[in-house]
Amino acid sequence: MNEQSSSDSAELIICSELLRKLEDRIAEVVVGQNYLVERILVALLANGHLLIEGVPGLAKTTVVKTLASLIDVRFQRIQFTPDLLPADLIGTLIYNPGEGIFTTRQGPIFANIVLADEINRAPAKVHSALLEAMEEQQVTIGEHSHLLPRPFLVLATQNPIEQEGTYPLPEAQMDRFMLKVSITYPDRIEEQEIMRRASVALPVAKIMPVLHPDDLIKMRRLVESVYVDPKIGQYILDLVIATRNPGLHGFADLARFIEYGASPRASIYMLLAARALAFIRGRGYVVPQDVKDIGPDVLRHRIIITYEADAEGVTVEQIITRLFAETSVP
């Protein structure tokens, strides 16, 4: 048992160094966005999907594309538009008149990391096709199902400031995303560095892979062995259940602001994401701070507020802040 524990600890140290090296390489290409990079790594290690909300021009595509190159996996960016069809996403059957048979042409979804840009611009039937891919990690073309490559990660983006001509994601699909992150503008120092780099014709360096997909699969197995104390599990349950029954958990005044609370997926994903975050930070165990740091990203898109909350200017972020501030920490 001790030998196994020592082996896991050694592997954990090696993997943590690789992840730090990965983050350093991304920082050489992209200024800032450390929060986004860490959340993408959490989703990769926890086998989840990520919804990114932020205004255009914040280097979301550059971050994801650079990460895919550093892991040596296939990356595909799909621009979602109102005229997009499910076949444009998953592929279709092509008739070969010479042989008299149908052959399958795979769509861009057959990649390891898929960036669904402006996902809310596509109609519901495209969302449904993406839903099967995210949930089942397979797609159905004609009468046959096709497994997607491993690892498989969907990173979807939304523009929070422009809602004309969009199709808001239904709650059922939002719930499929493990995390929702909101990214903001860089600070003054970061933007100054961005300007400096943009104004100088720097040579384009070839991005060499730091990780292999097999390394990622190995890391996922190690993440599963990260220890979670039962008290941490109870802490997660307290947070999630308080979103459904705030009056029974000391938040009676929030009851009129919450229409629907977080689903059981929130409990599962918060546990998995906390493990992945602890692993990234070089620990083989979860501490309450891991839950506090990753919890808002798990709950942000799972709490539906009432019209009364909207009328009084109460936001989901304010509710989440209150829950984490006043829930007892083990």
Phi and psi in degrees as GROMACS dihedral restraints (atoms count N, CA, C in turn):
[ dihedral_restraints ]
;  ai    aj    ak    al  type     phi  dphi    fc
    3     4     5     6     1   -67.2    20    10
    4     5     6     7     1   -37.4    20    10
    6     7     8     9     1   -62.9    20    10
    7     8     9    10     1   -42.0    20    10
    9    10    11    12     1   -63.7    20    10
   10    11    12    13     1   -41.3    20    10
   12    13    14    15     1   -64.6    20    10
   13    14    15    16     1   -40.8    20    10
   15    16    17    18     1   -65.1    20    10
   16    17    18    19     1   -39.6    20    10
   18    19    20    21     1   -62.9    20    10
   19    20    21    22     1   -44.1    20    10
   21    22    23    24     1   -63.1    20    10
   22    23    24    25     1   -39.9    20    10
   24    25    26    27     1   -64.1    20    10
   25    26    27    28     1   -41.0    20    10
   27    28    29    30     1   -64.6    20    10
   28    29    30    31     1   -42.9    20    10
   30    31    32    33     1   -65.4    20    10
   31    32    33    34     1   -36.6    20    10
   33    34    35    36     1   -62.1    20    10
   34    35    36    37     1   -42.8    20    10
   36    37    38    39     1   -63.5    20    10
   37    38    39    40     1   -44.5    20    10
   39    40    41    42     1   -62.2    20    10
   40    41    42    43     1   -45.1    20    10
   42    43    44    45     1   -66.7    20    10
   43    44    45    46     1   -38.4    20    10
   45    46    47    48     1   -63.0    20    10
   46    47    48    49     1   -39.2    20    10
   48    49    50    51     1   -64.8    20    10
   49    50    51    52     1   -39.4    20    10
   51    52    53    54     1   -64.4    20    10
   52    53    54    55     1   -41.1    20    10
   54    55    56    57     1   -67.0    20    10
   55    56    57    58     1   -38.7    20    10
   57    58    59    60     1   -64.8    20    10
   58    59    60    61     1   -39.2    20    10
   60    61    62    63     1   -63.7    20    10
   61    62    63    64     1   -39.7    20    10
   63    64    65    66     1   -61.6    20    10
   64    65    66    67     1   -45.9    20    10
   66    67    68    69     1   -63.7    20    10
   67    68    69    70     1   -38.1    20    10
   69    70    71    72     1   -64.7    20    10
   70    71    72    73     1   -39.9    20    10
   72    73    74    75     1   -66.4    20    10
   73    74    75    76     1   -38.4    20    10
   75    76    77    78     1   -65.3    20    10
   76    77    78    79     1   -39.3    20    10
   78    79    80    81     1   -63.8    20    10
   79    80    81    82     1   -24.8    20    10
   81    82    83    84     1   -70.8    20    10
   82    83    84    85     1   -23.5    20    10
   84    85    86    87     1  -100.5    20    10
   85    86    87    88     1   -40.9    20    10
   87    88    89    90     1  -118.3    20    10
   88    89    90    91     1   133.0    20    10
   90    91    92    93     1   -86.0    20    10
   91    92    93    94     1   128.4    20    10
   93    94    95    96     1    72.7    20    10
   94    95    96    97     1  -152.7    20    10
   96    97    98    99     1    61.8    20    10
   97    98    99   100     1    28.3    20    10
   99   100   101   102     1   -62.9    20    10
  100   101   102   103     1   -37.1    20    10
  102   103   104   105     1   -61.5    20    10
  103   104   105   106     1   -45.1    20    10
  105   106   107   108     1   -64.8    20    10
  106   107   108   109     1   -44.0    20    10
  108   109   110   111     1   -60.6    20    10
  109   110   111   112     1   -44.3    20    10
  111   112   113   114     1   -62.6    20    10
  112   113   114   115     1   -40.2    20    10
  114   115   116   117     1   -68.9    20    10
  115   116   117   118     1   -35.6    20    10
  117   118   119   120     1   -64.4    20    10
  118   119   120   121     1   -40.9    20    10
  120   121   122   123     1   -65.0    20    10
  121   122   123   124     1   -38.9    20    10
  123   124   125   126     1   -59.4    20    10
  124   125   126   127     1   -46.8    20    10
  126   127   128   129     1   -62.1    20    10
  127   128   129   130     1   -41.2    20    10
  129   130   131   132     1   -63.0    20    10
  130   131   132   133     1   -45.6    20    10
  132   133   134   135     1   -74.2    20    10
  133   134   135   136     1   -28.4    20    10
  135   136   137   138     1   -96.0    20    10
  136   137   138   139     1     3.7    20    10
  138   139   140   141     1    58.9    20    10
  139   140   141   142     1    46.3    20    10
  141   142   143   144     1  -119.8    20    10
  142   143   144   145     1  -173.5    20    10
  144   145   146   147     1  -125.2    20    10
  145   146   147   148     1   159.1    20    10
  147   148   149   150     1  -129.2    20    10
  148   149   150   151     1   133.2    20    10
  150   151   152   153     1  -109.2    20    10
  151   152   153   154     1   123.9    20    10
  153   154   155   156     1  -112.0    20    10
  154   155   156   157     1   126.0    20    10
  156   157   158   159     1  -116.1    20    10
  157   158   159   160     1   124.2    20    10
  159   160   161   162     1  -176.4    20    10
  160   161   162   163     1   155.8    20    10
  162   163   164   165     1   -69.5    20    10
  163   164   165   166     1   160.9    20    10
  165   166   167   168     1   -63.7    20    10
  166   167   168   169     1   154.6    20    10
  168   169   170   171     1    89.0    20    10
  169   170   171   172     1    14.7    20    10
  171   172   173   174     1  -101.3    20    10
  172   173   174   175     1    16.0    20    10
  174   175   176   177     1    69.1    20    10
  175   176   177   178     1    28.3    20    10
  177   178   179   180     1   -62.3    20    10
  178   179   180   181     1   -47.8    20    10
  180   181   182   183     1   -64.3    20    10
  181   182   183   184     1   -40.1    20    10
  183   184   185   186     1   -63.3    20    10
  184   185   186   187     1   -42.0    20    10
  186   187   188   189     1   -60.7    20    10
  187   188   189   190     1   -48.8    20    10
  189   190   191   192     1   -66.7    20    10
  190   191   192   193     1   -43.5    20    10
  192   193   194   195     1   -64.4    20    10
  193   194   195   196     1   -40.5    20    10
  195   196   197   198     1   -64.7    20    10
  196   197   198   199     1   -43.5    20    10
  198   199   200   201     1   -60.2    20    10
  199   200   201   202     1   -44.3    20    10
  201   202   203   204     1   -61.1    20    10
  202   203   204   205     1   -39.3    20    10
  204   205   206   207     1   -66.8    20    10
  205   206   207   208     1   -37.3    20    10
  207   208   209   210     1   -72.7    20    10
  208   209   210   211     1   -22.3    20    10
  210   211   212   213     1   -96.8    20    10
  211   212   213   214     1    -6.1    20    10
  213   214   215   216     1    62.2    20    10
  214   215   216   217     1    47.3    20    10
  216   217   218   219     1  -121.6    20    10
  217   218   219   220     1   165.0    20    10
  219   220   221   222     1   -79.9    20    10
  220   221   222   223     1   129.3    20    10
  222   223   224   225     1  -113.1    20    10
  223   224   225   226     1   140.5    20    10
  225   226   227   228     1  -139.9    20    10
  226   227   228   229     1   126.2    20    10
  228   229   230   231     1  -102.5    20    10
  229   230   231   232     1   130.1    20    10
  231   232   233   234     1  -120.7    20    10
  232   233   234   235     1   120.5    20    10
  234   235   236   237     1   -85.8    20    10
  235   236   237   238     1   113.2    20    10
  237   238   239   240     1   -80.9    20    10
  238   239   240   241     1   131.4    20    10
  240   241   242   243     1  -135.9    20    10
  241   242   243   244     1   162.1    20    10
  243   244   245   246     1   -61.3    20    10
  244   245   246   247     1   -23.6    20    10
  246   247   248   249     1   -96.9    20    10
  247   248   249   250     1     8.6    20    10
  249   250   251   252     1   -68.2    20    10
  250   251   252   253     1   138.4    20    10
  252   253   254   255     1  -111.1    20    10
  253   254   255   256     1   155.5    20    10
  255   256   257   258     1   -54.5    20    10
  256   257   258   259     1   -36.9    20    10
  258   259   260   261     1   -64.3    20    10
  259   260   261   262     1   -30.1    20    10
  261   262   263   264     1   -68.0    20    10
  262   263   264   265     1   -20.2    20    10
  264   265   266   267     1   -96.0    20    10
  265   266   267   268     1   -52.2    20    10
  267   268   269   270     1   -98.0    20    10
  268   269   270   271     1   -20.0    20    10
  270   271   272   273     1   112.0    20    10
  271   272   273   274     1  -178.5    20    10
  273   274   275   276     1  -156.0    20    10
  274   275   276   277     1   176.9    20    10
  276   277   278   279     1   -97.1    20    10
  277   278   279   280     1   131.8    20    10
  279   280   281   282     1  -112.3    20    10
  280   281   282   283     1   128.0    20    10
  282   283   284   285     1   -83.1    20    10
  283   284   285   286     1   129.5    20    10
  285   286   287   288     1  -102.7    20    10
  286   287   288   289     1   100.6    20    10
  288   289   290   291     1   -65.3    20    10
  289   290   291   292     1   -27.8    20    10
  291   292   293   294     1   -65.4    20    10
  292   293   294   295     1   -41.8    20    10
  294   295   296   297     1   -99.1    20    10
  295   296   297   298     1   -10.6    20    10
  297   298   299   300     1    69.1    20    10
  298   299   300   301     1    29.7    20    10
  300   301   302   303     1  -132.7    20    10
  301   302   303   304     1   163.4    20    10
  303   304   305   306     1   -97.5    20    10
  304   305   306   307     1   136.9    20    10
  306   307   308   309     1  -117.8    20    10
  307   308   309   310     1   150.5    20    10
  309   310   311   312     1   -89.1    20    10
  310   311   312   313     1   127.5    20    10
  312   313   314   315     1  -108.3    20    10
  313   314   315   316     1   112.6    20    10
  315   316   317   318     1   -73.8    20    10
  316   317   318   319     1   142.7    20    10
  318   319   320   321     1   -89.0    20    10
  319   320   321   322     1  -178.2    20    10
  321   322   323   324     1   -67.3    20    10
  322   323   324   325     1   -11.6    20    10
  324   325   326   327     1   -66.3    20    10
  325   326   327   328     1   -18.4    20    10
  327   328   329   330     1   -81.4    20    10
  328   329   330   331     1    69.4    20    10
  330   331   332   333     1  -142.6    20    10
  331   332   333   334     1   166.0    20    10
  333   334   335   336     1   -77.9    20    10
  334   335   336   337     1   -43.6    20    10
  336   337   338   339     1  -122.5    20    10
  337   338   339   340     1   118.9    20    10
  339   340   341   342     1  -113.7    20    10
  340   341   342   343     1   123.8    20    10
  342   343   344   345     1   -99.3    20    10
  343   344   345   346     1   107.7    20    10
  345   346   347   348     1   -91.4    20    10
  346   347   348   349     1    93.7    20    10
  348   349   350   351     1   -79.3    20    10
  349   350   351   352     1   127.3    20    10
  351   352   353   354     1    53.8    20    10
  352   353   354   355     1    59.3    20    10
  354   355   356   357     1   -59.3    20    10
  355   356   357   358     1   -29.0    20    10
  357   358   359   360     1   -80.2    20    10
  358   359   360   361     1     6.7    20    10
  360   361   362   363     1   -91.8    20    10
  361   362   363   364     1   -10.3    20    10
  363   364   365   366     1   -93.9    20    10
  364   365   366   367     1   152.3    20    10
  366   367   368   369     1   -73.2    20    10
  367   368   369   370     1   172.2    20    10
  369   370   371   372     1   -61.4    20    10
  370   371   372   373     1   -34.7    20    10
  372   373   374   375     1   -65.6    20    10
  373   374   375   376     1   -29.6    20    10
  375   376   377   378     1   -74.0    20    10
  376   377   378   379     1   -39.4    20    10
  378   379   380   381     1   -57.8    20    10
  379   380   381   382     1   -40.6    20    10
  381   382   383   384     1   -64.2    20    10
  382   383   384   385     1   -39.8    20    10
  384   385   386   387     1   -65.3    20    10
  385   386   387   388     1   -39.8    20    10
  387   388   389   390     1   -68.7    20    10
  388   389   390   391     1   -32.0    20    10
  390   391   392   393     1   -60.9    20    10
  391   392   393   394     1   -43.8    20    10
  393   394   395   396     1   -63.0    20    10
  394   395   396   397     1   -40.9    20    10
  396   397   398   399     1   -63.1    20    10
  397   398   399   400     1   -42.0    20    10
  399   400   401   402     1   -69.8    20    10
  400   401   402   403     1   -42.1    20    10
  402   403   404   405     1   -81.3    20    10
  403   404   405   406     1   -45.2    20    10
  405   406   407   408     1   -99.3    20    10
  406   407   408   409     1   -11.8    20    10
  408   409   410   411     1    53.5    20    10
  409   410   411   412     1    41.4    20    10
  411   412   413   414     1  -156.0    20    10
  412   413   414   415     1   161.6    20    10
  414   415   416   417     1  -131.7    20    10
  415   416   417   418     1   154.7    20    10
  417   418   419   420     1  -110.2    20    10
  418   419   420   421     1   121.2    20    10
  420   421   422   423     1  -120.4    20    10
  421   422   423   424     1   115.2    20    10
  423   424   425   426     1    68.4    20    10
  424   425   426   427     1  -123.9    20    10
  426   427   428   429     1  -103.1    20    10
  427   428   429   430     1     4.4    20    10
  429   430   431   432     1  -120.3    20    10
  430   431   432   433     1   145.5    20    10
  432   433   434   435     1   -99.6    20    10
  433   434   435   436     1   142.4    20    10
  435   436   437   438     1  -125.8    20    10
  436   437   438   439     1   127.1    20    10
  438   439   440   441     1   -71.5    20    10
  439   440   441   442     1   142.7    20    10
  441   442   443   444     1   -86.2    20    10
  442   443   444   445     1   157.3    20    10
  444   445   446   447     1   -64.4    20    10
  445   446   447   448     1   155.8    20    10
  447   448   449   450     1  -111.5    20    10
  448   449   450   451     1   138.2    20    10
  450   451   452   453     1   -71.7    20    10
  451   452   453   454     1   162.0    20    10
  453   454   455   456     1  -133.7    20    10
  454   455   456   457     1   125.7    20    10
  456   457   458   459     1  -140.1    20    10
  457   458   459   460     1   130.4    20    10
  459   460   461   462     1  -105.0    20    10
  460   461   462   463     1   124.4    20    10
  462   463   464   465     1  -113.8    20    10
  463   464   465   466     1   113.4    20    10
  465   466   467   468     1  -109.3    20    10
  466   467   468   469     1   144.1    20    10
  468   469   470   471     1  -117.5    20    10
  469   470   471   472     1   150.2    20    10
  471   472   473   474     1  -134.2    20    10
  472   473   474   475     1   143.9    20    10
  474   475   476   477     1   -97.4    20    10
  475   476   477   478     1   114.8    20    10
  477   478   479   480     1   -77.2    20    10
  478   479   480   481     1   -10.0    20    10
  480   481   482   483     1  -105.8    20    10
  481   482   483   484     1    -3.8    20    10
  483   484   485   486     1  -133.8    20    10
  484   485   486   487     1   111.8    20    10
  486   487   488   489     1  -113.8    20    10
  487   488   489   490     1    -3.2    20    10
  489   490   491   492     1   -70.3    20    10
  490   491   492   493     1   135.2    20    10
  492   493   494   495     1    70.5    20    10
  493   494   495   496     1    26.4    20    10
  495   496   497   498     1  -113.1    20    10
  496   497   498   499     1   162.1    20    10
  498   499   500   501     1  -121.9    20    10
  499   500   501   502     1    96.6    20    10
  501   502   503   504     1   -55.6    20    10
  502   503   504   505     1   138.8    20    10
  504   505   506   507     1   -67.9    20    10
  505   506   507   508     1   132.9    20    10
  507   508   509   510     1   -67.3    20    10
  508   509   510   511     1   157.1    20    10
  510   511   512   513     1   -57.3    20    10
  511   512   513   514     1   -35.7    20    10
  513   514   515   516     1   -61.8    20    10
  514   515   516   517     1   -37.7    20    10
  516   517   518   519     1   -80.0    20    10
  517   518   519   520     1   -36.4    20    10
  519   520   521   522     1   -56.9    20    10
  520   521   522   523     1   -36.1    20    10
  522   523   524   525     1   -66.9    20    10
  523   524   525   526     1   -19.7    20    10
  525   526   527   528     1   -74.1    20    10
  526   527   528   529     1   -19.9    20    10
  528   529   530   531     1   -80.7    20    10
  529   530   531   532     1   129.1    20    10
  531   532   533   534     1   -64.6    20    10
  532   533   534   535     1   -44.4    20    10
  534   535   536   537     1  -131.0    20    10
  535   536   537   538     1   148.8    20    10
  537   538   539   540     1  -126.3    20    10
  538   539   540   541     1   121.3    20    10
  540   541   542   543     1  -115.0    20    10
  541   542   543   544     1   143.4    20    10
  543   544   545   546     1  -113.3    20    10
  544   545   546   547     1   119.1    20    10
  546   547   548   549     1  -108.5    20    10
  547   548   549   550     1   148.3    20    10
  549   550   551   552     1  -121.2    20    10
  550   551   552   553     1  -177.2    20    10
  552   553   554   555     1   -65.5    20    10
  553   554   555   556     1   152.9    20    10
  555   556   557   558     1   -67.8    20    10
  556   557   558   559     1   158.4    20    10
  558   559   560   561     1   -77.0    20    10
  559   560   561   562     1   178.6    20    10
  561   562   563   564     1   -61.8    20    10
  562   563   564   565     1   -43.3    20    10
  564   565   566   567     1   -65.8    20    10
  565   566   567   568     1   -42.8    20    10
  567   568   569   570     1   -63.6    20    10
  568   569   570   571     1   -42.6    20    10
  570   571   572   573     1   -68.4    20    10
  571   572   573   574     1   -31.9    20    10
  573   574   575   576     1   -63.3    20    10
  574   575   576   577     1   -40.5    20    10
  576   577   578   579     1   -67.4    20    10
  577   578   579   580     1   -37.8    20    10
  579   580   581   582     1   -61.0    20    10
  580   581   582   583     1   -44.3    20    10
  582   583   584   585     1   -61.6    20    10
  583   584   585   586     1   -41.6    20    10
  585   586   587   588     1   -62.2    20    10
  586   587   588   589     1   -45.8    20    10
  588   589   590   591     1   -65.9    20    10
  589   590   591   592     1   -37.0    20    10
  591   592   593   594     1   -71.3    20    10
  592   593   594   595     1   -25.1    20    10
  594   595   596   597     1   -89.0    20    10
  595   596   597   598     1    -7.0    20    10
  597   598   599   600     1  -115.2    20    10
  598   599   600   601     1   132.3    20    10
  600   601   602   603     1   -79.2    20    10
  601   602   603   604     1    82.3    20    10
  603   604   605   606     1   -78.4    20    10
  604   605   606   607     1   142.3    20    10
  606   607   608   609     1   -64.5    20    10
  607   608   609   610     1   141.3    20    10
  609   610   611   612     1   -81.5    20    10
  610   611   612   613     1   111.4    20    10
  612   613   614   615     1   -85.6    20    10
  613   614   615   616     1   140.1    20    10
  615   616   617   618     1   -72.4    20    10
  616   617   618   619     1   131.3    20    10
  618   619   620   621     1   -83.6    20    10
  619   620   621   622     1   116.5    20    10
  621   622   623   624     1   -96.4    20    10
  622   623   624   625     1   136.7    20    10
  624   625   626   627     1   -60.5    20    10
  625   626   627   628     1   140.0    20    10
  627   628   629   630     1  -101.6    20    10
  628   629   630   631     1   -34.9    20    10
  630   631   632   633     1  -121.3    20    10
  631   632   633   634     1   157.7    20    10
  633   634   635   636     1  -111.1    20    10
  634   635   636   637     1   152.1    20    10
  636   637   638   639     1   -52.5    20    10
  637   638   639   640     1   -34.0    20    10
  639   640   641   642     1   -64.2    20    10
  640   641   642   643     1   -34.3    20    10
  642   643   644   645     1   -63.3    20    10
  643   644   645   646     1   -38.6    20    10
  645   646   647   648     1   -66.1    20    10
  646   647   648   649     1   -42.2    20    10
  648   649   650   651     1   -62.2    20    10
  649   650   651   652     1   -40.2    20    10
  651   652   653   654     1   -64.0    20    10
  652   653   654   655     1   -41.6    20    10
  654   655   656   657     1   -63.4    20    10
  655   656   657   658     1   -38.2    20    10
  657   658   659   660     1   -60.0    20    10
  658   659   660   661     1   -38.6    20    10
  660   661   662   663     1   -66.4    20    10
  661   662   663   664     1   -37.5    20    10
  663   664   665   666     1   -67.9    20    10
  664   665   666   667     1   -37.3    20    10
  666   667   668   669     1   -60.3    20    10
  667   668   669   670     1   -36.9    20    10
  669   670   671   672     1   -63.3    20    10
  670   671   672   673     1   -22.8    20    10
  672   673   674   675     1   -92.7    20    10
  673   674   675   676     1    -0.9    20    10
  675   676   677   678     1   -64.5    20    10
  676   677   678   679     1   129.4    20    10
  678   679   680   681     1   -77.5    20    10
  679   680   681   682     1   134.5    20    10
  681   682   683   684     1  -122.8    20    10
  682   683   684   685     1   114.2    20    10
  684   685   686   687     1   -65.2    20    10
  685   686   687   688     1   143.1    20    10
  687   688   689   690     1   -53.6    20    10
  688   689   690   691     1   -31.2    20    10
  690   691   692   693     1   -67.2    20    10
  691   692   693   694     1   -33.5    20    10
  693   694   695   696     1   -66.7    20    10
  694   695   696   697     1   -40.0    20    10
  696   697   698   699     1   -60.8    20    10
  697   698   699   700     1   -41.5    20    10
  699   700   701   702     1   -66.6    20    10
  700   701   702   703     1   -35.9    20    10
  702   703   704   705     1   -61.7    20    10
  703   704   705   706     1   -43.9    20    10
  705   706   707   708     1   -61.7    20    10
  706   707   708   709     1   -44.3    20    10
  708   709   710   711     1   -63.4    20    10
  709   710   711   712     1   -40.5    20    10
  711   712   713   714     1   -58.5    20    10
  712   713   714   715     1   -43.3    20    10
  714   715   716   717     1   -65.8    20    10
  715   716   717   718     1   -46.6    20    10
  717   718   719   720     1   -70.1    20    10
  718   719   720   721     1   -45.3    20    10
  720   721   722   723     1   -67.7    20    10
  721   722   723   724     1   -29.2    20    10
  723   724   725   726     1   -63.7    20    10
  724   725   726   727     1   -25.1    20    10
  726   727   728   729     1   -73.0    20    10
  727   728   729   730     1   -22.1    20    10
  729   730   731   732     1   -94.0    20    10
  730   731   732   733     1   -38.0    20    10
  732   733   734   735     1  -129.8    20    10
  733   734   735   736     1    68.0    20    10
  735   736   737   738     1   -61.1    20    10
  736   737   738   739     1   -31.8    20    10
  738   739   740   741     1   -65.8    20    10
  739   740   741   742     1   -27.0    20    10
  741   742   743   744     1   -87.9    20    10
  742   743   744   745     1    -3.4    20    10
  744   745   746   747     1  -125.4    20    10
  745   746   747   748     1    27.5    20    10
  747   748   749   750     1    83.5    20    10
  748   749   750   751     1    14.4    20    10
  750   751   752   753     1  -125.6    20    10
  751   752   753   754     1    48.9    20    10
  753   754   755   756     1   -57.8    20    10
  754   755   756   757     1   -34.4    20    10
  756   757   758   759     1   -71.8    20    10
  757   758   759   760     1   -14.5    20    10
  759   760   761   762     1   -88.2    20    10
  760   761   762   763     1   -12.4    20    10
  762   763   764   765     1   -57.8    20    10
  763   764   765   766     1   -37.9    20    10
  765   766   767   768     1   -77.9    20    10
  766   767   768   769     1    -7.5    20    10
  768   769   770   771     1   -99.9    20    10
  769   770   771   772     1   -14.7    20    10
  771   772   773   774     1  -108.9    20    10
  772   773   774   775     1   115.4    20    10
  774   775   776   777     1   -78.8    20    10
  775   776   777   778     1   -50.4    20    10
  777   778   779   780     1  -136.4    20    10
  778   779   780   781     1   139.2    20    10
  780   781   782   783     1   -92.6    20    10
  781   782   783   784     1  -172.9    20    10
  783   784   785   786     1   -75.6    20    10
  784   785   786   787     1   145.9    20    10
  786   787   788   789     1   -80.1    20    10
  787   788   789   790     1   171.3    20    10
  789   790   791   792     1   -58.9    20    10
  790   791   792   793     1   -22.4    20    10
  792   793   794   795     1   -59.0    20    10
  793   794   795   796     1   -32.0    20    10
  795   796   797   798     1   -61.1    20    10
  796   797   798   799     1   -42.8    20    10
  798   799   800   801     1   -63.3    20    10
  799   800   801   802     1   -45.3    20    10
  801   802   803   804     1   -63.6    20    10
  802   803   804   805     1   -49.6    20    10
  804   805   806   807     1   -67.0    20    10
  805   806   807   808     1   -33.9    20    10
  807   808   809   810     1   -67.1    20    10
  808   809   810   811     1   -37.4    20    10
  810   811   812   813     1   -65.6    20    10
  811   812   813   814     1   -48.7    20    10
  813   814   815   816     1   -64.4    20    10
  814   815   816   817     1   -42.5    20    10
  816   817   818   819     1   -68.2    20    10
  817   818   819   820     1   -37.2    20    10
  819   820   821   822     1   -64.8    20    10
  820   821   822   823     1   -38.8    20    10
  822   823   824   825     1   -61.4    20    10
  823   824   825   826     1   -47.3    20    10
  825   826   827   828     1   -62.5    20    10
  826   827   828   829     1   -39.9    20    10
  828   829   830   831     1   -66.2    20    10
  829   830   831   832     1   -41.5    20    10
  831   832   833   834     1   -61.1    20    10
  832   833   834   835     1   -40.9    20    10
  834   835   836   837     1   -62.6    20    10
  835   836   837   838     1   -45.2    20    10
  837   838   839   840     1   -60.6    20    10
  838   839   840   841     1   -34.6    20    10
  840   841   842   843     1   -84.9    20    10
  841   842   843   844     1     6.5    20    10
  843   844   845   846     1    83.9    20    10
  844   845   846   847     1    22.4    20    10
  846   847   848   849     1  -117.2    20    10
  847   848   849   850     1   149.1    20    10
  849   850   851   852     1   -98.2    20    10
  850   851   852   853     1    17.2    20    10
  852   853   854   855     1  -149.3    20    10
  853   854   855   856     1   154.5    20    10
  855   856   857   858     1   -95.0    20    10
  856   857   858   859     1   137.9    20    10
  858   859   860   861     1  -115.1    20    10
  859   860   861   862     1   160.2    20    10
  861   862   863   864     1   -54.1    20    10
  862   863   864   865     1   -31.9    20    10
  864   865   866   867     1   -64.0    20    10
  865   866   867   868     1   -31.8    20    10
  867   868   869   870     1   -61.5    20    10
  868   869   870   871     1   -43.0    20    10
  870   871   872   873     1   -66.0    20    10
  871   872   873   874     1   -42.0    20    10
  873   874   875   876     1   -63.2    20    10
  874   875   876   877     1   -36.8    20    10
  876   877   878   879     1   -75.2    20    10
  877   878   879   880     1   -39.8    20    10
  879   880   881   882     1   -95.6    20    10
  880   881   882   883     1   -21.1    20    10
  882   883   884   885     1   -55.8    20    10
  883   884   885   886     1   -47.1    20    10
  885   886   887   888     1   -58.0    20    10
  886   887   888   889     1   -34.2    20    10
  888   889   890   891     1   -69.6    20    10
  889   890   891   892     1   -26.1    20    10
  891   892   893   894     1   -80.4    20    10
  892   893   894   895     1   -35.4    20    10
  894   895   896   897     1   -90.5    20    10
  895   896   897   898     1   -21.9    20    10
  897   898   899   900     1   -51.9    20    10
  898   899   900   901     1   -40.6    20    10
  900   901   902   903     1  -102.3    20    10
  901   902   903   904     1     9.7    20    10
  903   904   905   906     1  -112.3    20    10
  904   905   906   907     1    -7.8    20    10
  906   907   908   909     1  -100.5    20    10
  907   908   909   910     1   120.5    20    10
  909   910   911   912     1  -102.7    20    10
  910   911   912   913     1   120.0    20    10
  912   913   914   915     1   -89.6    20    10
  913   914   915   916     1   160.7    20    10
  915   916   917   918     1   -84.3    20    10
  916   917   918   919     1   168.1    20    10
  918   919   920   921     1   -62.9    20    10
  919   920   921   922     1   -32.7    20    10
  921   922   923   924     1   -62.7    20    10
  922   923   924   925     1   -41.5    20    10
  924   925   926   927     1   -64.0    20    10
  925   926   927   928     1   -41.1    20    10
  927   928   929   930     1   -63.7    20    10
  928   929   930   931     1   -40.8    20    10
  930   931   932   933     1   -66.9    20    10
  931   932   933   934     1   -33.1    20    10
  933   934   935   936     1   -93.2    20    10
  934   935   936   937     1     3.7    20    10
  936   937   938   939     1    75.4    20    10
  937   938   939   940     1    22.1    20    10
  939   940   941   942     1   -88.1    20    10
  940   941   942   943     1   123.0    20    10
  942   943   944   945     1  -102.8    20    10
  943   944   945   946     1   165.1    20    10
  945   946   947   948     1   -61.5    20    10
  946   947   948   949     1   -39.4    20    10
  948   949   950   951     1   -60.7    20    10
  949   950   951   952     1   -40.2    20    10
  951   952   953   954     1   -65.5    20    10
  952   953   954   955     1   -40.2    20    10
  954   955   956   957     1   -64.1    20    10
  955   956   957   958     1   -45.1    20    10
  957   958   959   960     1   -63.2    20    10
  958   959   960   961     1   -43.2    20    10
  960   961   962   963     1   -58.6    20    10
  961   962   963   964     1   -42.3    20    10
  963   964   965   966     1   -65.4    20    10
  964   965   966   967     1   -43.2    20    10
  966   967   968   969     1   -59.7    20    10
  967   968   969   970     1   -45.1    20    10
  969   970   971   972     1   -74.1    20    10
  970   971   972   973     1   -30.2    20    10
  972   973   974   975     1   -72.8    20    10
  973   974   975   976     1   -31.8    20    10
  975   976   977   978     1  -113.4    20    10
  976   977   978   979     1    -1.3    20    10
  978   979   980   981     1   -83.0    20    10
  979   980   981   982     1   132.0    20    10
  981   982   983   984     1   -59.6    20    10
  982   983   984   985     1   133.0    20    10
  984   985   986   987     1  -100.9    20    10
  985   986   987   988     1   132.0    20    10
